[in-house]
Amino acid sequence: MTVAATAVTNQMQITATTSNENDISTHNMVMITSLSPTQGTSAYPTMRTTFDFIVNPAVCNCALLDWTIPAKTTLATKLMQTPTVTLQMATVVEASKTAVPAIRACIVAGVMSCDMTSSLVLKEKGLTGLPTGLMTFNADVASRVLSVTPTTSSQMTTKVTSVKSVYTLEMT
């Protein structure tokens, strides 16, 4: 634990910094105040002030967990084919579970109290779901499989420009 004292508006301010849970307790402290005499005067008395300095445990902060976000997935298909892709889930970086006291405070009776699960909801960008009849998504945690089954040419190209269709999906 690092302790520093500074004068703030005719008062002493004591600041402590620690990241060691072993410092959590009440510490009996003594502050010794000595005033320097001006030239030609006798020394001033030394003042001893005792006080308790309490270091409280950190408060759990699950927002400090780091997550590994899966890479962007691209899938190409042709008419009357049904390719599939298994989508990866975001996962908690193992080292972040014990990185700082505010995370370690989330471990209660040996169990992490933070929600470390992720879920997938897919929708076409700007819409509320997937294109009906073209894409299906099994959100089961074991599979997370996206299937694309184009059955008409309109699902493959735009009617106006004959440019290949690109479907941008959002994962939340």
Wavefront OBJ file of the C-alpha trace (Angstrom):
o trace
v 0.000 0.000 0.000
v 1.304 3.433 -0.906
v 0.312 6.281 1.412
v 0.884 9.954 0.681
v -0.028 13.033 2.691
v -0.532 16.497 1.212
v -1.681 19.801 2.630
v -5.035 20.922 1.258
v -6.471 24.251 2.443
v -4.978 24.163 5.949
v -5.816 20.465 6.331
v -3.894 17.265 5.726
v -5.215 14.919 3.085
v -4.040 11.313 3.208
v -4.404 9.189 0.098
v -3.707 5.456 -0.116
v -3.408 3.342 -3.235
v -3.395 -0.445 -3.228
v -4.321 -3.342 -5.458
v -3.568 -5.969 -2.829
v -6.568 -7.457 -1.047
v -4.275 -8.278 1.910
v -4.343 -4.551 2.755
v -8.087 -4.723 3.516
v -8.404 -3.978 7.222
v -8.233 -1.168 9.741
v -4.738 0.266 10.032
v -3.774 2.159 13.203
v -1.804 5.179 12.040
v 0.096 8.006 13.719
v 0.599 11.360 12.086
v 3.475 13.355 13.549
v 3.292 17.081 12.954
v 6.444 19.116 13.549
v 6.554 22.851 13.012
v 9.834 24.505 12.183
v 10.696 27.408 14.479
v 11.552 30.765 13.007
v 15.051 32.082 13.576
v 15.675 33.086 17.169
v 12.694 31.178 18.656
v 12.669 27.915 20.505
v 11.383 24.721 18.869
v 7.654 24.158 18.749
v 6.286 21.034 20.364
v 5.657 17.989 18.194
v 2.037 16.920 17.873
v 1.125 13.212 17.552
v -2.290 12.363 16.154
v -3.458 8.758 16.109
v -6.242 7.651 13.802
v -7.648 4.579 12.083
v -7.181 4.257 8.345
v -9.748 1.827 6.907
v -9.142 0.031 3.606
v -12.451 -1.362 2.342
v -12.791 -4.161 -0.211
v -13.228 -3.236 -3.856
v -16.746 -3.155 -5.288
v -17.550 -5.724 -7.986
v -17.431 -4.188 -11.474
v -18.296 -6.709 -14.207
v -17.780 -4.041 -16.911
v -14.018 -4.500 -16.439
v -14.108 -7.981 -17.995
v -12.428 -8.112 -21.415
v -14.176 -9.982 -24.229
v -12.806 -11.617 -27.369
v -15.097 -10.658 -30.242
v -15.222 -13.169 -33.131
v -13.894 -12.141 -36.512
v -16.251 -11.051 -39.314
v -17.758 -14.014 -41.171
v -18.456 -14.006 -44.913
v -20.558 -16.573 -46.739
v -21.062 -16.797 -50.520
v -23.607 -18.977 -52.305
v -25.231 -19.733 -55.663
v -28.810 -20.395 -56.646
v -30.250 -23.665 -55.253
v -27.269 -24.295 -52.951
v -27.495 -24.334 -49.181
v -24.195 -23.395 -47.594
v -24.001 -23.080 -43.842
v -21.669 -21.313 -41.468
v -21.250 -21.812 -37.734
v -21.040 -18.462 -35.976
v -18.678 -18.039 -33.048
v -19.684 -16.539 -29.713
v -17.925 -13.745 -27.859
v -15.939 -15.118 -24.925
v -14.423 -13.611 -21.785
v -10.636 -13.290 -21.797
v -9.526 -15.665 -19.031
v -6.805 -13.345 -17.675
v -9.310 -10.501 -17.223
v -11.242 -12.543 -14.632
v -8.591 -11.835 -11.991
v -6.822 -8.767 -13.394
v -7.843 -6.152 -10.807
v -9.472 -6.081 -7.349
v -12.788 -4.796 -8.769
v -13.049 -7.998 -10.842
v -11.775 -10.287 -8.104
v -14.481 -8.799 -5.847
v -17.030 -10.415 -8.181
v -15.858 -13.888 -7.175
v -18.158 -15.033 -4.375
v -17.471 -18.386 -2.702
v -15.161 -19.320 -5.586
v -17.763 -18.544 -8.266
v -17.733 -15.558 -10.633
v -20.949 -13.578 -10.147
v -20.656 -11.722 -13.480
v -22.653 -12.968 -16.471
v -20.055 -14.379 -18.837
v -22.404 -15.764 -21.462
v -23.109 -14.313 -24.860
v -26.071 -14.896 -27.120
v -26.709 -14.315 -30.797
v -29.591 -12.534 -32.447
v -29.286 -12.124 -36.206
v -31.200 -9.672 -38.360
v -30.727 -8.052 -41.720
v -29.289 -4.575 -41.272
v -32.090 -2.043 -41.019
v -34.782 -4.715 -40.557
v -36.136 -6.681 -37.634
v -35.215 -10.196 -38.757
v -33.643 -12.367 -41.422
v -34.911 -12.407 -45.015
v -37.891 -14.804 -44.952
v -37.414 -17.960 -46.994
v -33.759 -17.195 -47.700
v -31.966 -17.543 -44.398
v -32.507 -19.565 -41.270
v -30.564 -19.410 -38.052
v -30.389 -22.029 -35.337
v -29.364 -20.041 -32.273
v -28.859 -23.171 -30.163
v -25.645 -22.695 -28.185
v -24.275 -26.022 -29.417
v -24.717 -25.260 -33.134
v -25.322 -21.546 -33.967
v -25.680 -22.429 -37.666
v -26.746 -19.899 -40.306
v -28.150 -21.497 -43.488
v -28.705 -19.611 -46.722
v -31.004 -21.146 -49.352
v -31.605 -18.891 -52.373
v -34.405 -20.329 -54.505
v -35.132 -17.438 -56.877
v -32.875 -15.191 -58.912
v -34.389 -12.121 -57.204
v -32.682 -13.246 -54.012
v -29.360 -13.238 -55.834
v -29.446 -9.956 -57.794
v -31.252 -6.645 -57.690
v -33.868 -6.280 -60.462
v -32.791 -2.785 -61.485
v -29.045 -3.161 -61.919
v -28.482 -6.932 -62.075
v -25.791 -6.443 -59.413
v -25.250 -9.321 -57.027
v -27.217 -8.939 -53.815
v -25.309 -8.434 -50.617
v -27.080 -9.073 -47.355
v -25.498 -7.433 -44.353
v -26.478 -9.088 -41.117
v -26.125 -7.577 -37.683
v -25.271 -9.738 -34.707
v -26.253 -8.493 -31.276
l 1 2 3 4 5 6 7 8 9 10 11 12 13 14 15 16 17 18 19 20 21 22 23 24 25 26 27 28 29 30 31 32 33 34 35 36 37 38 39 40 41 42 43 44 45 46 47 48 49 50 51 52 53 54 55 56 57 58 59 60 61 62 63 64 65 66 67 68 69 70 71 72 73 74 75 76 77 78 79 80 81 82 83 84 85 86 87 88 89 90 91 92 93 94 95 96 97 98 99 100 101 102 103 104 105 106 107 108 109 110 111 112 113 114 115 116 117 118 119 120 121 122 123 124 125 126 127 128 129 130 131 132 133 134 135 136 137 138 139 140 141 142 143 144 145 146 147 148 149 150 151 152 153 154 155 156 157 158 159 160 161 162 163 164 165 166 167 168 169 170 171 172
